[in-house]
Amino acid sequence: MKNNVKLQRVMRDKTQEELANAIGVSRQTIHAIERNKFVPSVQTALKLAGYFDLKVEELFELED
């Protein structure tokens, strides 16, 4: 699964720590998601999309 979490975070001038605190996960979780090392739970994906005011489909994309 591909995502543009890092792009959205950087565009809003937020650190991984700030984003993590805002959605209730660890900074390491954000780091792993951004590097495509971890696929977030549905709950975390929804929280991220809500934080960025995007649809989940705009933030995450299934790879072929």
CHARMM-style PDB file with segment names, atoms N, HN, CA, C and O in Angstrom:
ATOM      1  N   MET     1       0.848  -1.168   0.000  1.00  0.00      PROA
ATOM      2  CA  MET     1       0.000   0.000   0.000  1.00  0.00      PROA
ATOM      3  C   MET     1       0.892   1.229   0.000  1.00  0.00      PROA
ATOM      4  O   MET     1       1.822   1.333   0.799  1.00  0.00      PROA
ATOM      5  N   LYS     2       0.604   2.155  -0.897  1.00  0.00      PROA
ATOM      6  HN  LYS     2      -0.152   2.070  -1.546  1.00  0.00      PROA
ATOM      7  CA  LYS     2       1.336   3.415  -0.959  1.00  0.00      PROA
ATOM      8  C   LYS     2       0.536   4.485  -0.218  1.00  0.00      PROA
ATOM      9  O   LYS     2      -0.681   4.382  -0.068  1.00  0.00      PROA
ATOM     10  N   ASN     3       1.245   5.504   0.237  1.00  0.00      PROA
ATOM     11  HN  ASN     3       2.234   5.587   0.115  1.00  0.00      PROA
ATOM     12  CA  ASN     3       0.550   6.606   0.900  1.00  0.00      PROA
ATOM     13  C   ASN     3       1.310   7.901   0.684  1.00  0.00      PROA
ATOM     14  O   ASN     3       2.475   7.897   0.288  1.00  0.00      PROA
ATOM     15  N   ASN     4       0.635   9.001   0.949  1.00  0.00      PROA
ATOM     16  HN  ASN     4      -0.311   9.004   1.270  1.00  0.00      PROA
ATOM     17  CA  ASN     4       1.294  10.303   0.862  1.00  0.00      PROA
ATOM     18  C   ASN     4       1.207  11.036   2.205  1.00  0.00      PROA
ATOM     19  O   ASN     4       1.028  12.253   2.254  1.00  0.00      PROA
ATOM     20  N   VAL     5       1.334  10.278   3.278  1.00  0.00      PROA
ATOM     21  HN  VAL     5       1.479   9.289   3.239  1.00  0.00      PROA
ATOM     22  CA  VAL     5       1.280  10.848   4.621  1.00  0.00      PROA
ATOM     23  C   VAL     5       2.406  11.857   4.817  1.00  0.00      PROA
ATOM     24  O   VAL     5       2.175  12.955   5.323  1.00  0.00      PROA
ATOM     25  N   LYS     6       3.620  11.491   4.420  1.00  0.00      PROA
ATOM     26  HN  LYS     6       3.808  10.598   4.009  1.00  0.00      PROA
ATOM     27  CA  LYS     6       4.746  12.406   4.624  1.00  0.00      PROA
ATOM     28  C   LYS     6       4.524  13.708   3.849  1.00  0.00      PROA
ATOM     29  O   LYS     6       4.757  14.790   4.388  1.00  0.00      PROA
ATOM     30  N   LEU     7       4.084  13.620   2.610  1.00  0.00      PROA
ATOM     31  HN  LEU     7       3.895  12.741   2.172  1.00  0.00      PROA
ATOM     32  CA  LEU     7       3.835  14.810   1.808  1.00  0.00      PROA
ATOM     33  C   LEU     7       2.807  15.710   2.484  1.00  0.00      PROA
ATOM     34  O   LEU     7       3.008  16.921   2.583  1.00  0.00      PROA
ATOM     35  N   GLN     8       1.715  15.126   2.946  1.00  0.00      PROA
ATOM     36  HN  GLN     8       1.552  14.143   2.866  1.00  0.00      PROA
ATOM     37  CA  GLN     8       0.671  15.908   3.605  1.00  0.00      PROA
ATOM     38  C   GLN     8       1.192  16.536   4.893  1.00  0.00      PROA
ATOM     39  O   GLN     8       0.874  17.685   5.198  1.00  0.00      PROA
ATOM     40  N   ARG     9       1.987  15.789   5.646  1.00  0.00      PROA
ATOM     41  HN  ARG     9       2.245  14.855   5.399  1.00  0.00      PROA
ATOM     42  CA  ARG     9       2.542  16.296   6.909  1.00  0.00      PROA
ATOM     43  C   ARG     9       3.493  17.457   6.665  1.00  0.00      PROA
ATOM     44  O   ARG     9       3.419  18.482   7.343  1.00  0.00      PROA
ATOM     45  N   VAL    10       4.384  17.295   5.697  1.00  0.00      PROA
ATOM     46  HN  VAL    10       4.443  16.462   5.146  1.00  0.00      PROA
ATOM     47  CA  VAL    10       5.364  18.332   5.401  1.00  0.00      PROA
ATOM     48  C   VAL    10       4.673  19.586   4.850  1.00  0.00      PROA
ATOM     49  O   VAL    10       5.062  20.704   5.187  1.00  0.00      PROA
ATOM     50  N   MET    11       3.661  19.407   4.014  1.00  0.00      PROA
ATOM     51  HN  MET    11       3.345  18.498   3.740  1.00  0.00      PROA
ATOM     52  CA  MET    11       2.929  20.555   3.470  1.00  0.00      PROA
ATOM     53  C   MET    11       2.292  21.383   4.586  1.00  0.00      PROA
ATOM     54  O   MET    11       2.098  22.589   4.434  1.00  0.00      PROA
ATOM     55  N   ARG    12       1.970  20.739   5.700  1.00  0.00      PROA
ATOM     56  HN  ARG    12       2.128  19.759   5.824  1.00  0.00      PROA
ATOM     57  CA  ARG    12       1.350  21.438   6.831  1.00  0.00      PROA
ATOM     58  C   ARG    12       2.370  21.843   7.892  1.00  0.00      PROA
ATOM     59  O   ARG    12       2.010  22.346   8.957  1.00  0.00      PROA
ATOM     60  N   ASP    13       3.658  21.615   7.584  1.00  0.00      PROA
ATOM     61  HN  ASP    13       3.950  21.207   6.719  1.00  0.00      PROA
ATOM     62  CA  ASP    13       4.759  22.002   8.473  1.00  0.00      PROA
ATOM     63  C   ASP    13       4.603  21.387   9.867  1.00  0.00      PROA
ATOM     64  O   ASP    13       4.762  22.071  10.878  1.00  0.00      PROA
ATOM     65  N   LYS    14       4.292  20.099   9.907  1.00  0.00      PROA
ATOM     66  HN  LYS    14       4.162  19.544   9.086  1.00  0.00      PROA
ATOM     67  CA  LYS    14       4.160  19.365  11.166  1.00  0.00      PROA
ATOM     68  C   LYS    14       5.277  18.336  11.277  1.00  0.00      PROA
ATOM     69  O   LYS    14       5.722  17.779  10.274  1.00  0.00      PROA
ATOM     70  N   THR    15       5.724  18.090  12.495  1.00  0.00      PROA
ATOM     71  HN  THR    15       5.364  18.542  13.311  1.00  0.00      PROA
ATOM     72  CA  THR    15       6.706  17.033  12.732  1.00  0.00      PROA
ATOM     73  C   THR    15       5.980  15.701  12.880  1.00  0.00      PROA
ATOM     74  O   THR    15       4.764  15.656  13.064  1.00  0.00      PROA
ATOM     75  N   GLN    16       6.745  14.625  12.796  1.00  0.00      PROA
ATOM     76  HN  GLN    16       7.733  14.662  12.646  1.00  0.00      PROA
ATOM     77  CA  GLN    16       6.159  13.306  13.035  1.00  0.00      PROA
ATOM     78  C   GLN    16       5.577  13.245  14.443  1.00  0.00      PROA
ATOM     79  O   GLN    16       4.514  12.662  14.658  1.00  0.00      PROA
ATOM     80  N   GLU    17       6.268  13.839  15.387  1.00  0.00      PROA
ATOM     81  HN  GLU    17       7.131  14.313  15.213  1.00  0.00      PROA
ATOM     82  CA  GLU    17       5.807  13.839  16.781  1.00  0.00      PROA
ATOM     83  C   GLU    17       4.482  14.583  16.923  1.00  0.00      PROA
ATOM     84  O   GLU    17       3.579  14.105  17.609  1.00  0.00      PROA
ATOM     85  N   GLU    18       4.358  15.728  16.293  1.00  0.00      PROA
ATOM     86  HN  GLU    18       5.092  16.116  15.735  1.00  0.00      PROA
ATOM     87  CA  GLU    18       3.113  16.495  16.370  1.00  0.00      PROA
ATOM     88  C   GLU    18       1.945  15.725  15.763  1.00  0.00      PROA
ATOM     89  O   GLU    18       0.849  15.699  16.323  1.00  0.00      PROA
ATOM     90  N   LEU    19       2.188  15.104  14.622  1.00  0.00      PROA
ATOM     91  HN  LEU    19       3.078  15.126  14.167  1.00  0.00      PROA
ATOM     92  CA  LEU    19       1.141  14.310  13.990  1.00  0.00      PROA
ATOM     93  C   LEU    19       0.765  13.127  14.860  1.00  0.00      PROA
ATOM     94  O   LEU    19      -0.417  12.848  15.058  1.00  0.00      PROA
ATOM     95  N   ALA    20       1.758  12.436  15.375  1.00  0.00      PROA
ATOM     96  HN  ALA    20       2.718  12.662  15.214  1.00  0.00      PROA
ATOM     97  CA  ALA    20       1.506  11.276  16.231  1.00  0.00      PROA
ATOM     98  C   ALA    20       0.668  11.662  17.450  1.00  0.00      PROA
ATOM     99  O   ALA    20      -0.295  10.974  17.786  1.00  0.00      PROA
ATOM    100  N   ASN    21       1.031  12.748  18.102  1.00  0.00      PROA
ATOM    101  HN  ASN    21       1.814  13.307  17.829  1.00  0.00      PROA
ATOM    102  CA  ASN    21       0.281  13.204  19.274  1.00  0.00      PROA
ATOM    103  C   ASN    21      -1.154  13.573  18.918  1.00  0.00      PROA
ATOM    104  O   ASN    21      -2.080  13.319  19.688  1.00  0.00      PROA
ATOM    105  N   ALA    22      -1.327  14.173  17.749  1.00  0.00      PROA
ATOM    106  HN  ALA    22      -0.575  14.379  17.123  1.00  0.00      PROA
ATOM    107  CA  ALA    22      -2.657  14.613  17.336  1.00  0.00      PROA
ATOM    108  C   ALA    22      -3.612  13.453  17.093  1.00  0.00      PROA
ATOM    109  O   ALA    22      -4.816  13.583  17.315  1.00  0.00      PROA
ATOM    110  N   ILE    23      -3.078  12.311  16.635  1.00  0.00      PROA
ATOM    111  HN  ILE    23      -2.100  12.206  16.456  1.00  0.00      PROA
ATOM    112  CA  ILE    23      -3.975  11.180  16.340  1.00  0.00      PROA
ATOM    113  C   ILE    23      -3.848  10.036  17.345  1.00  0.00      PROA
ATOM    114  O   ILE    23      -4.544   9.028  17.227  1.00  0.00      PROA
ATOM    115  N   GLY    24      -2.967  10.186  18.326  1.00  0.00      PROA
ATOM    116  HN  GLY    24      -2.401  11.005  18.421  1.00  0.00      PROA
ATOM    117  CA  GLY    24      -2.881   9.198  19.397  1.00  0.00      PROA
ATOM    118  C   GLY    24      -2.077   7.947  19.093  1.00  0.00      PROA
ATOM    119  O   GLY    24      -2.427   6.855  19.542  1.00  0.00      PROA
ATOM    120  N   VAL    25      -0.987   8.105  18.323  1.00  0.00      PROA
ATOM    121  HN  VAL    25      -0.704   8.992  17.959  1.00  0.00      PROA
ATOM    122  CA  VAL    25      -0.077   6.981  18.067  1.00  0.00      PROA
ATOM    123  C   VAL    25       1.338   7.437  18.386  1.00  0.00      PROA
ATOM    124  O   VAL    25       1.554   8.599  18.733  1.00  0.00      PROA
ATOM    125  N   SER    26       2.299   6.534  18.271  1.00  0.00      PROA
ATOM    126  HN  SER    26       2.124   5.590  17.989  1.00  0.00      PROA
ATOM    127  CA  SER    26       3.687   6.896  18.547  1.00  0.00      PROA
ATOM    128  C   SER    26       4.332   7.528  17.316  1.00  0.00      PROA
ATOM    129  O   SER    26       3.871   7.346  16.189  1.00  0.00      PROA
ATOM    130  N   ARG    27       5.398   8.264  17.556  1.00  0.00      PROA
ATOM    131  HN  ARG    27       5.773   8.412  18.471  1.00  0.00      PROA
ATOM    132  CA  ARG    27       6.160   8.843  16.444  1.00  0.00      PROA
ATOM    133  C   ARG    27       6.714   7.739  15.556  1.00  0.00      PROA
ATOM    134  O   ARG    27       6.793   7.888  14.337  1.00  0.00      PROA
ATOM    135  N   GLN    28       7.098   6.626  16.183  1.00  0.00      PROA
ATOM    136  HN  GLN    28       7.034   6.504  17.173  1.00  0.00      PROA
ATOM    137  CA  GLN    28       7.635   5.500  15.422  1.00  0.00      PROA
ATOM    138  C   GLN    28       6.593   4.932  14.459  1.00  0.00      PROA
ATOM    139  O   GLN    28       6.936   4.483  13.365  1.00  0.00      PROA
ATOM    140  N   THR    29       5.330   4.952  14.862  1.00  0.00      PROA
ATOM    141  HN  THR    29       5.051   5.316  15.751  1.00  0.00      PROA
ATOM    142  CA  THR    29       4.258   4.482  13.986  1.00  0.00      PROA
ATOM    143  C   THR    29       4.163   5.370  12.752  1.00  0.00      PROA
ATOM    144  O   THR    29       4.045   4.867  11.635  1.00  0.00      PROA
ATOM    145  N   ILE    30       4.212   6.674  12.942  1.00  0.00      PROA
ATOM    146  HN  ILE    30       4.308   7.083  13.850  1.00  0.00      PROA
ATOM    147  CA  ILE    30       4.165   7.605  11.816  1.00  0.00      PROA
ATOM    148  C   ILE    30       5.357   7.364  10.901  1.00  0.00      PROA
ATOM    149  O   ILE    30       5.207   7.315   9.680  1.00  0.00      PROA
ATOM    150  N   HSD    31       6.527   7.217  11.483  1.00  0.00      PROA
ATOM    151  HN  HSD    31       6.649   7.257  12.475  1.00  0.00      PROA
ATOM    152  CA  HSD    31       7.740   6.966  10.703  1.00  0.00      PROA
ATOM    153  C   HSD    31       7.577   5.695   9.853  1.00  0.00      PROA
ATOM    154  O   HSD    31       7.889   5.697   8.662  1.00  0.00      PROA
ATOM    155  N   ALA    32       7.095   4.632  10.460  1.00  0.00      PROA
ATOM    156  HN  ALA    32       6.841   4.630  11.427  1.00  0.00      PROA
ATOM    157  CA  ALA    32       6.925   3.359   9.742  1.00  0.00      PROA
ATOM    158  C   ALA    32       5.886   3.470   8.633  1.00  0.00      PROA
ATOM    159  O   ALA    32       6.073   2.905   7.555  1.00  0.00      PROA
ATOM    160  N   ILE    33       4.798   4.188   8.880  1.00  0.00      PROA
ATOM    161  HN  ILE    33       4.646   4.647   9.756  1.00  0.00      PROA
ATOM    162  CA  ILE    33       3.772   4.380   7.850  1.00  0.00      PROA
ATOM    163  C   ILE    33       4.364   5.166   6.685  1.00  0.00      PROA
ATOM    164  O   ILE    33       4.178   4.790   5.527  1.00  0.00      PROA
ATOM    165  N   GLU    34       5.068   6.243   6.978  1.00  0.00      PROA
ATOM    166  HN  GLU    34       5.219   6.548   7.918  1.00  0.00      PROA
ATOM    167  CA  GLU    34       5.648   7.082   5.925  1.00  0.00      PROA
ATOM    168  C   GLU    34       6.653   6.320   5.064  1.00  0.00      PROA
ATOM    169  O   GLU    34       6.777   6.592   3.870  1.00  0.00      PROA
ATOM    170  N   ARG    35       7.356   5.385   5.650  1.00  0.00      PROA
ATOM    171  HN  ARG    35       7.255   5.164   6.620  1.00  0.00      PROA
ATOM    172  CA  ARG    35       8.355   4.607   4.909  1.00  0.00      PROA
ATOM    173  C   ARG    35       7.774   3.336   4.300  1.00  0.00      PROA
ATOM    174  O   ARG    35       8.508   2.502   3.770  1.00  0.00      PROA
ATOM    175  N   ASN    36       6.450   3.191   4.378  1.00  0.00      PROA
ATOM    176  HN  ASN    36       5.853   3.868   4.809  1.00  0.00      PROA
ATOM    177  CA  ASN    36       5.751   2.012   3.837  1.00  0.00      PROA
ATOM    178  C   ASN    36       6.245   0.710   4.457  1.00  0.00      PROA
ATOM    179  O   ASN    36       6.273  -0.331   3.801  1.00  0.00      PROA
ATOM    180  N   LYS    37       6.633   0.780   5.730  1.00  0.00      PROA
ATOM    181  HN  LYS    37       6.610   1.625   6.263  1.00  0.00      PROA
ATOM    182  CA  LYS    37       7.064  -0.404   6.470  1.00  0.00      PROA
ATOM    183  C   LYS    37       5.932  -0.973   7.319  1.00  0.00      PROA
ATOM    184  O   LYS    37       6.051  -2.060   7.883  1.00  0.00      PROA
ATOM    185  N   PHE    38       4.826  -0.220   7.404  1.00  0.00      PROA
ATOM    186  HN  PHE    38       4.729   0.663   6.946  1.00  0.00      PROA
ATOM    187  CA  PHE    38       3.717  -0.607   8.269  1.00  0.00      PROA
ATOM    188  C   PHE    38       2.420  -0.134   7.628  1.00  0.00      PROA
ATOM    189  O   PHE    38       2.298   1.022   7.224  1.00  0.00      PROA
ATOM    190  N   VAL    39       1.452  -1.047   7.542  1.00  0.00      PROA
ATOM    191  HN  VAL    39       1.551  -1.986   7.871  1.00  0.00      PROA
ATOM    192  CA  VAL    39       0.121  -0.687   7.050  1.00  0.00      PROA
ATOM    193  C   VAL    39      -0.740  -0.390   8.275  1.00  0.00      PROA
ATOM    194  O   VAL    39      -0.927  -1.262   9.123  1.00  0.00      PROA
ATOM    195  N   PRO    40      -1.261   0.824   8.375  1.00  0.00      PROA
ATOM    196  CA  PRO    40      -2.016   1.195   9.574  1.00  0.00      PROA
ATOM    197  C   PRO    40      -3.364   0.474   9.655  1.00  0.00      PROA
ATOM    198  O   PRO    40      -3.903   0.007   8.651  1.00  0.00      PROA
ATOM    199  N   SER    41      -3.879   0.401  10.855  1.00  0.00      PROA
ATOM    200  HN  SER    41      -3.442   0.780  11.670  1.00  0.00      PROA
ATOM    201  CA  SER    41      -5.229  -0.139  11.053  1.00  0.00      PROA
ATOM    202  C   SER    41      -6.227   0.798  10.393  1.00  0.00      PROA
ATOM    203  O   SER    41      -5.902   1.940  10.065  1.00  0.00      PROA
ATOM    204  N   VAL    42      -7.422   0.315  10.204  1.00  0.00      PROA
ATOM    205  HN  VAL    42      -7.686  -0.612  10.470  1.00  0.00      PROA
ATOM    206  CA  VAL    42      -8.481   1.153   9.639  1.00  0.00      PROA
ATOM    207  C   VAL    42      -8.691   2.374  10.526  1.00  0.00      PROA
ATOM    208  O   VAL    42      -8.864   3.485  10.023  1.00  0.00      PROA
ATOM    209  N   GLN    43      -8.677   2.178  11.828  1.00  0.00      PROA
ATOM    210  HN  GLN    43      -8.537   1.276  12.236  1.00  0.00      PROA
ATOM    211  CA  GLN    43      -8.885   3.283  12.762  1.00  0.00      PROA
ATOM    212  C   GLN    43      -7.804   4.359  12.591  1.00  0.00      PROA
ATOM    213  O   GLN    43      -8.118   5.548  12.539  1.00  0.00      PROA
ATOM    214  N   THR    44      -6.552   3.952  12.505  1.00  0.00      PROA
ATOM    215  HN  THR    44      -6.297   2.986  12.548  1.00  0.00      PROA
ATOM    216  CA  THR    44      -5.460   4.907  12.335  1.00  0.00      PROA
ATOM    217  C   THR    44      -5.541   5.592  10.977  1.00  0.00      PROA
ATOM    218  O   THR    44      -5.309   6.797  10.880  1.00  0.00      PROA
ATOM    219  N   ALA    45      -5.866   4.845   9.935  1.00  0.00      PROA
ATOM    220  HN  ALA    45      -6.055   3.866  10.014  1.00  0.00      PROA
ATOM    221  CA  ALA    45      -6.014   5.434   8.603  1.00  0.00      PROA
ATOM    222  C   ALA    45      -7.125   6.481   8.595  1.00  0.00      PROA
ATOM    223  O   ALA    45      -6.977   7.540   7.985  1.00  0.00      PROA
ATOM    224  N   LEU    46      -8.230   6.190   9.266  1.00  0.00      PROA
ATOM    225  HN  LEU    46      -8.350   5.330   9.762  1.00  0.00      PROA
ATOM    226  CA  LEU    46      -9.336   7.148   9.340  1.00  0.00      PROA
ATOM    227  C   LEU    46      -8.938   8.389  10.131  1.00  0.00      PROA
ATOM    228  O   LEU    46      -9.305   9.505   9.764  1.00  0.00      PROA
ATOM    229  N   LYS    47      -8.194   8.199  11.211  1.00  0.00      PROA
ATOM    230  HN  LYS    47      -7.896   7.292  11.510  1.00  0.00      PROA
ATOM    231  CA  LYS    47      -7.724   9.340  12.000  1.00  0.00      PROA
ATOM    232  C   LYS    47      -6.780  10.216  11.187  1.00  0.00      PROA
ATOM    233  O   LYS    47      -6.862  11.443  11.244  1.00  0.00      PROA
ATOM    234  N   LEU    48      -5.885   9.589  10.431  1.00  0.00      PROA
ATOM    235  HN  LEU    48      -5.819   8.592  10.385  1.00  0.00      PROA
ATOM    236  CA  LEU    48      -4.970  10.353   9.588  1.00  0.00      PROA
ATOM    237  C   LEU    48      -5.732  11.136   8.526  1.00  0.00      PROA
ATOM    238  O   LEU    48      -5.477  12.322   8.318  1.00  0.00      PROA
ATOM    239  N   ALA    49      -6.654  10.479   7.865  1.00  0.00      PROA
ATOM    240  HN  ALA    49      -6.861   9.515   8.034  1.00  0.00      PROA
ATOM    241  CA  ALA    49      -7.448  11.149   6.832  1.00  0.00      PROA
ATOM    242  C   ALA    49      -8.233  12.314   7.434  1.00  0.00      PROA
ATOM    243  O   ALA    49      -8.311  13.388   6.838  1.00  0.00      PROA
ATOM    244  N   GLY    50      -8.807  12.101   8.603  1.00  0.00      PROA
ATOM    245  HN  GLY    50      -8.743  11.228   9.087  1.00  0.00      PROA
ATOM    246  CA  GLY    50      -9.543  13.169   9.265  1.00  0.00      PROA
ATOM    247  C   GLY    50      -8.650  14.331   9.644  1.00  0.00      PROA
ATOM    248  O   GLY    50      -9.033  15.491   9.494  1.00  0.00      PROA
ATOM    249  N   TYR    51      -7.465  14.024  10.134  1.00  0.00      PROA
ATOM    250  HN  TYR    51      -7.154  13.082  10.256  1.00  0.00      PROA
ATOM    251  CA  TYR    51      -6.514  15.066  10.518  1.00  0.00      PROA
ATOM    252  C   TYR    51      -6.164  15.949   9.320  1.00  0.00      PROA
ATOM    253  O   TYR    51      -6.090  17.172   9.437  1.00  0.00      PROA
ATOM    254  N   PHE    52      -5.951  15.308   8.164  1.00  0.00      PROA
ATOM    255  HN  PHE    52      -6.011  14.315   8.069  1.00  0.00      PROA
ATOM    256  CA  PHE    52      -5.578  16.044   6.959  1.00  0.00      PROA
ATOM    257  C   PHE    52      -6.787  16.538   6.173  1.00  0.00      PROA
ATOM    258  O   PHE    52      -6.633  17.179   5.133  1.00  0.00      PROA
ATOM    259  N   ASP    53      -7.981  16.246   6.661  1.00  0.00      PROA
ATOM    260  HN  ASP    53      -8.107  15.725   7.506  1.00  0.00      PROA
ATOM    261  CA  ASP    53      -9.227  16.617   5.987  1.00  0.00      PROA
ATOM    262  C   ASP    53      -9.273  16.071   4.555  1.00  0.00      PROA
ATOM    263  O   ASP    53      -9.605  16.778   3.603  1.00  0.00      PROA
ATOM    264  N   LEU    54      -8.925  14.782   4.445  1.00  0.00      PROA
ATOM    265  HN  LEU    54      -8.655  14.208   5.218  1.00  0.00      PROA
ATOM    266  CA  LEU    54      -8.927  14.079   3.166  1.00  0.00      PROA
ATOM    267  C   LEU    54      -9.746  12.807   3.295  1.00  0.00      PROA
ATOM    268  O   LEU    54     -10.024  12.351   4.404  1.00  0.00      PROA
ATOM    269  N   LYS    55     -10.129  12.238   2.171  1.00  0.00      PROA
ATOM    270  HN  LYS    55      -9.903  12.608   1.270  1.00  0.00      PROA
ATOM    271  CA  LYS    55     -10.717  10.901   2.165  1.00  0.00      PROA
ATOM    272  C   LYS    55      -9.578   9.908   2.303  1.00  0.00      PROA
ATOM    273  O   LYS    55      -8.456  10.183   1.878  1.00  0.00      PROA
ATOM    274  N   VAL    56      -9.857   8.760   2.891  1.00  0.00      PROA
ATOM    275  HN  VAL    56     -10.768   8.536   3.236  1.00  0.00      PROA
ATOM    276  CA  VAL    56      -8.830   7.727   3.047  1.00  0.00      PROA
ATOM    277  C   VAL    56      -8.211   7.396   1.690  1.00  0.00      PROA
ATOM    278  O   VAL    56      -7.002   7.192   1.585  1.00  0.00      PROA
ATOM    279  N   GLU    57      -9.050   7.346   0.653  1.00  0.00      PROA
ATOM    280  HN  GLU    57     -10.032   7.512   0.738  1.00  0.00      PROA
ATOM    281  CA  GLU    57      -8.580   7.019  -0.686  1.00  0.00      PROA
ATOM    282  C   GLU    57      -7.630   8.074  -1.249  1.00  0.00      PROA
ATOM    283  O   GLU    57      -6.847   7.781  -2.152  1.00  0.00      PROA
ATOM    284  N   GLU    58      -7.692   9.281  -0.731  1.00  0.00      PROA
ATOM    285  HN  GLU    58      -8.329   9.519   0.002  1.00  0.00      PROA
ATOM    286  CA  GLU    58      -6.775  10.341  -1.163  1.00  0.00      PROA
ATOM    287  C   GLU    58      -5.430  10.245  -0.455  1.00  0.00      PROA
ATOM    288  O   GLU    58      -4.439  10.807  -0.920  1.00  0.00      PROA
ATOM    289  N   LEU    59      -5.396   9.542   0.653  1.00  0.00      PROA
ATOM    290  HN  LEU    59      -6.201   9.085   1.030  1.00  0.00      PROA
ATOM    291  CA  LEU    59      -4.180   9.420   1.460  1.00  0.00      PROA
ATOM    292  C   LEU    59      -3.483   8.091   1.226  1.00  0.00      PROA
ATOM    293  O   LEU    59      -2.255   8.019   1.256  1.00  0.00      PROA
ATOM    294  N   PHE    60      -4.259   7.037   0.993  1.00  0.00      PROA
ATOM    295  HN  PHE    60      -5.257   7.096   0.968  1.00  0.00      PROA
ATOM    296  CA  PHE    60      -3.710   5.689   0.819  1.00  0.00      PROA
ATOM    297  C   PHE    60      -4.164   5.121  -0.519  1.00  0.00      PROA
ATOM    298  O   PHE    60      -5.271   5.388  -0.986  1.00  0.00      PROA
ATOM    299  N   GLU    61      -3.275   4.328  -1.126  1.00  0.00      PROA
ATOM    300  HN  GLU    61      -2.375   4.111  -0.747  1.00  0.00      PROA
ATOM    301  CA  GLU    61      -3.570   3.738  -2.424  1.00  0.00      PROA
ATOM    302  C   GLU    61      -3.043   2.309  -2.459  1.00  0.00      PROA
ATOM    303  O   GLU    61      -1.898   2.052  -2.088  1.00  0.00      PROA
ATOM    304  N   LEU    62      -3.883   1.386  -2.905  1.00  0.00      PROA
ATOM    305  HN  LEU    62      -4.814   1.595  -3.207  1.00  0.00      PROA
ATOM    306  CA  LEU    62      -3.434   0.008  -3.062  1.00  0.00      PROA
ATOM    307  C   LEU    62      -2.474  -0.088  -4.241  1.00  0.00      PROA
ATOM    308  O   LEU    62      -2.697   0.526  -5.285  1.00  0.00      PROA
ATOM    309  N   GLU    63      -1.418  -0.851  -4.072  1.00  0.00      PROA
ATOM    310  HN  GLU    63      -1.237  -1.349  -3.224  1.00  0.00      PROA
ATOM    311  CA  GLU    63      -0.480  -1.060  -5.170  1.00  0.00      PROA
ATOM    312  C   GLU    63      -0.982  -2.205  -6.040  1.00  0.00      PROA
ATOM    313  O   GLU    63      -1.637  -3.130  -5.557  1.00  0.00      PROA
ATOM    314  N   ASP    64      -0.667  -2.130  -7.323  1.00  0.00      PROA
ATOM    315  HN  ASP    64      -0.136  -1.379  -7.715  1.00  0.00      PROA
ATOM    316  CA  ASP    64      -1.065  -3.192  -8.250  1.00  0.00      PROA
ATOM    317  C   ASP    64      -0.249  -4.438  -8.033  1.00  0.00      PROA
ATOM    318  OT1 ASP    64      -0.449  -5.435  -8.727  1.00  0.00      PROA
TER     319      ASP     64
END
